[in-house]
Amino acid sequence: MSKNNSIKCSYLGPAGTYSEIAAKKFFGENNVFIAKNTIADVFDSVTTAEADYGVVPIENSIEGSVNMTMDLLFEIPNIRVVGECVIPIRHFLLSYEKIELDKIRTLCSHQQAIGQCSKFIRSYLKDPEIIFTASTSNACHIIKSIPNSAAIASENVIQIYNLYTIAKDIQDSLVNATRFFIISKINNNNNNNIYNFDDYYSFESYKTSIICCPKFNKAGVLYSILKNFTRKNINLTRIESRPTKKQLGEYSFYIDFEGSIADNKVKRALIKIEQMSSFFKILGSYKKWIE
């Protein structure tokens, strides 16, 4: 692909983050990659057409869902999910100093990375001050001016920032992975209506993501929504709830399932769910990630 035809993709930066790894794994190296300071900035770059696509983390196998991404998917109307990418996560403890573990006084990283390494932190570090950063790579910038400090980040940043490796593979589980969504802007002539999608052919190789809020907050309401999938023999792969931030006790449900919105049985299930919802949004149908 020539430079003029390159895809422009934004990601949570700076260079060396897992989001950058996911972006390059999904699109390939020969494209234009734009580092952003926050997940919200990635969404903004897509809605303003600065980037064709954005790559944002949605869930981790240890720490669960990324709430910021979930909230922005709910709040921003003209964004759709067009793909997913799953990246194995290996966390490294890094520093600009050759420092012993018990001498580390400050530890910096993204909140998710800190959570994914909680056992190591409790077992080997002497109660350091923890500073949450916008990204794992951002932590490497911050510790440069802090003595007796270290960052948790990917192996990719070691050469970028000329860091020493203090410890390898410090994540709580060796089977640690993060799932990323590939997002794009919905064109004005594409109203995202479930009845108009006709470009999905191999239904079984697709997943679909939706958000819905029940019309009524009453006992059994979630069961009533989910039984529409059971009746159509549709396999759910993920369900999460988030507060709508409108009133206490009101939640939105994020549901991923196998199948395409071009599949008639999926259409029928979603029509029923939309009728039961005060808010209903199809985030998109996309090919399952296969390594």
C-alpha positions in Angstrom: 0.0 0.0 0.0 1.4 3.4 -0.9 1.8 6.2 1.6 -1.1 8.1 -0.1 -3.5 5.2 0.4 -2.4 4.4 3.9 -4.9 3.9 6.7 -4.8 6.5 9.4 -5.3 4.8 12.8 -5.2 6.5 16.3 -4.3 4.7 19.5 -3.7 5.3 23.1 0.0 6.4 23.1 2.7 7.3 23.4 4.8 4.9 21.4 5.2 1.4 22.8 1.8 0.9 24.4 -0.2 -2.3 24.0 -2.7 -0.2 22.0 0.0 0.5 19.4 0.9 -3.2 19.3 -2.8 -4.0 18.7 -3.1 -1.3 16.0 -0.1 -2.6 14.1 -1.1 -6.2 14.5 -4.6 -5.5 13.1 -3.7 -3.1 10.2 -0.1 -4.0 9.5 3.0 -1.8 9.9 2.7 0.1 6.6 0.1 2.6 7.7 -0.1 5.9 9.6 -0.4 5.5 13.3 -1.4 8.5 15.5 -0.6 8.5 19.2 -3.2 10.1 21.5 -2.9 11.0 25.2 -6.2 9.4 26.3 -8.9 7.0 25.2 -11.3 10.0 24.9 -8.8 11.6 22.5 -8.8 8.4 20.3 -12.6 8.7 20.0 -12.4 12.4 19.2 -9.8 11.7 16.5 -12.2 9.3 14.8 -15.4 11.5 15.1 -13.5 14.5 13.7 -12.1 12.3 10.8 -8.5 13.0 11.9 -8.1 9.2 11.8 -10.0 6.6 9.8 -10.0 4.2 12.7 -9.2 4.1 16.4 -7.9 1.2 18.6 -9.2 1.2 22.2 -9.0 -1.4 24.9 -12.3 -2.9 25.9 -11.5 -5.7 28.4 -8.6 -7.6 30.1 -8.6 -11.2 31.2 -7.5 -10.3 34.7 -8.9 -6.9 35.4 -12.1 -7.1 33.3 -13.7 -4.2 31.4 -12.2 -0.8 30.6 -14.9 1.5 31.9 -13.8 4.6 30.0 -14.2 2.8 26.7 -17.5 1.4 27.7 -18.8 4.8 28.7 -17.7 6.5 25.5 -19.3 3.8 23.4 -22.5 4.6 25.2 -22.2 8.4 25.0 -20.9 9.0 21.5 -23.7 8.2 18.9 -21.8 8.2 15.6 -19.2 5.5 16.5 -19.4 1.8 15.4 -17.2 -1.2 16.2 -15.7 -2.7 13.0 -13.2 -5.2 14.4 -11.5 -6.7 17.4 -8.0 -7.7 18.2 -6.7 -9.7 21.2 -3.1 -9.2 22.4 -1.2 -11.3 24.9 0.0 -9.1 27.7 3.5 -9.4 29.3 4.3 -6.8 31.8 7.9 -5.7 32.6 9.1 -3.7 35.6 11.3 -1.0 34.1 13.5 1.8 35.4 16.1 4.4 34.3 18.2 3.1 37.2 19.7 -0.3 38.0 17.7 -0.5 41.2 16.8 -3.3 43.7 13.2 -4.2 44.2 13.1 -3.1 47.8 14.6 0.3 46.9 11.7 1.3 44.6 9.8 4.1 46.2 7.5 5.2 43.4 5.7 2.9 40.9 3.9 4.3 37.8 1.6 2.7 35.2 -1.9 2.6 33.9 -4.5 1.6 36.4 -5.2 -1.6 34.5 -1.5 -2.6 34.5 -1.2 -2.0 38.2 -4.2 -4.2 38.8 -2.9 -6.9 36.6 0.4 -7.0 38.6 -1.1 -6.7 42.1 0.3 -10.0 43.4 3.9 -9.1 42.4 3.6 -5.6 43.8 2.4 -6.9 47.2 5.0 -9.7 47.3 8.1 -8.0 46.1 7.8 -4.2 46.5 8.0 -2.3 49.8 4.7 -0.4 49.7 5.8 2.1 47.0 3.7 5.2 46.2 1.6 4.3 43.2 0.9 6.9 40.4 -1.7 6.0 37.9 -0.9 7.3 34.4 -2.8 7.7 31.1 -0.9 4.8 29.5 1.9 2.4 30.3 4.2 4.3 28.0 3.3 7.5 29.6 4.5 6.1 32.9 8.0 5.8 31.3 8.1 9.5 30.7 7.0 10.3 34.2 9.6 8.2 36.1 12.5 9.8 34.3 12.3 12.8 36.7 11.6 10.7 39.8 14.5 9.0 41.7 14.0 5.4 43.0 11.1 4.9 40.6 9.9 2.2 38.2 7.2 1.7 35.6 5.2 -1.2 34.5 5.0 -1.4 30.7 5.5 -3.6 27.6 8.8 -4.9 26.4 8.5 -2.7 23.4 9.3 0.5 25.3 12.7 -0.8 26.6 14.7 0.4 23.6 12.4 3.3 22.8 13.2 4.9 26.2 16.5 3.3 27.0 15.3 1.6 30.2 16.7 -1.2 32.4 14.6 -4.3 32.9 14.2 -4.9 36.7 11.8 -7.9 36.4 10.0 -9.8 33.6 6.5 -11.2 33.3 5.2 -9.7 36.5 1.5 -10.0 35.6 -0.6 -12.1 38.0 -1.4 -14.7 35.4 0.8 -15.9 32.5 -2.5 -16.3 30.5 -3.1 -12.5 30.4 -4.7 -10.9 27.3 -6.4 -7.7 26.4 -9.1 -7.3 23.8 -9.2 -4.2 21.7 -12.1 -2.7 19.7 -11.4 -1.2 16.3 -13.8 1.8 16.0 -14.8 4.0 13.0 -17.2 6.8 12.3 -20.7 6.1 11.0 -21.2 7.8 7.7 -24.1 10.2 7.5 -25.7 8.0 4.8 -25.5 4.9 7.1 -28.1 5.1 9.8 -26.9 2.0 11.6 -30.4 0.5 11.3 -30.4 -3.3 11.9 -32.7 -3.9 8.9 -30.3 -2.4 6.3 -27.1 -4.4 6.8 -26.5 -6.8 3.9 -22.7 -7.1 3.8 -22.1 -9.9 6.2 -21.9 -13.3 4.6 -20.3 -15.9 6.9 -22.6 -15.3 9.9 -20.9 -17.9 12.1 -17.5 -16.1 11.8 -18.9 -12.9 13.2 -19.6 -11.3 16.6 -22.0 -8.5 17.4 -21.9 -6.0 20.2 -24.9 -4.0 21.5 -25.9 -1.7 24.4 -29.4 -1.6 25.8 -31.2 -0.1 28.8 -34.4 -1.7 29.9 -37.6 0.5 29.8 -38.6 -0.6 33.3 -36.4 -1.4 36.3 -38.1 -4.4 37.8 -37.4 -8.0 38.9 -36.5 -10.3 36.0 -36.0 -7.6 33.4 -32.5 -8.8 32.5 -33.7 -12.4 32.2 -36.5 -11.1 29.9 -34.0 -9.5 27.6 -31.5 -12.4 27.6 -34.2 -15.1 26.9 -34.5 -13.6 23.4 -31.0 -14.9 22.7 -31.8 -18.3 24.2 -34.9 -18.7 22.1 -32.8 -18.1 18.9 -29.9 -20.3 20.1 -27.6 -17.3 20.0 -24.4 -17.8 22.1 -23.5 -14.8 24.4 -19.8 -14.2 24.8 -19.9 -11.3 27.2 -22.3 -9.3 29.3 -21.5 -6.3 31.5 -23.5 -3.6 33.2 -22.6 0.1 33.7 -24.5 2.9 35.5 -26.2 5.2 33.0 -25.2 8.2 35.2 -28.8 9.5 35.0 -30.2 8.1 38.3 -29.2 5.7 41.0 -30.0 2.1 40.2 -30.4 2.6 36.4 -28.0 0.5 34.3 -27.1 -0.1 30.7 -26.1 -3.6 29.6 -23.3 -4.3 27.1 -23.8 -7.6 25.3 -21.5 -9.4 22.9 -22.7 -12.5 21.1 -21.8 -14.8 18.2 -23.5 -14.0 14.9 -24.1 -11.1 12.5 -26.8 -8.6 12.3 -27.4 -9.8 8.7 -28.6 -13.1 10.2 -32.4 -13.3 10.3 -32.5 -15.0 13.7 -30.2 -12.2 15.1 -32.4 -9.5 13.6 -35.5 -11.0 15.2 -33.9 -11.2 18.6 -32.7 -7.6 18.4 -36.1 -6.3 17.3 -37.6 -7.8 20.5 -34.8 -6.4 22.6 -35.1 -2.9 21.1 -38.8 -2.9 21.9 -38.0 -3.6 25.5 -35.4 -0.9 25.8 -35.4 2.8 26.5 -32.0 3.0 24.9 -30.7 0.6 22.3 -27.5 0.8 20.2 -25.9 -1.6 17.9 -22.2 -1.1 18.2 -21.5 -3.3 15.2 -20.9 -6.7 13.7 -17.3 -7.7 13.0 -15.2 -10.7 12.3 -14.1 -12.8 15.3 -10.4 -12.4 16.1 -8.5 -15.6 15.2 -4.8 -15.7 16.0 
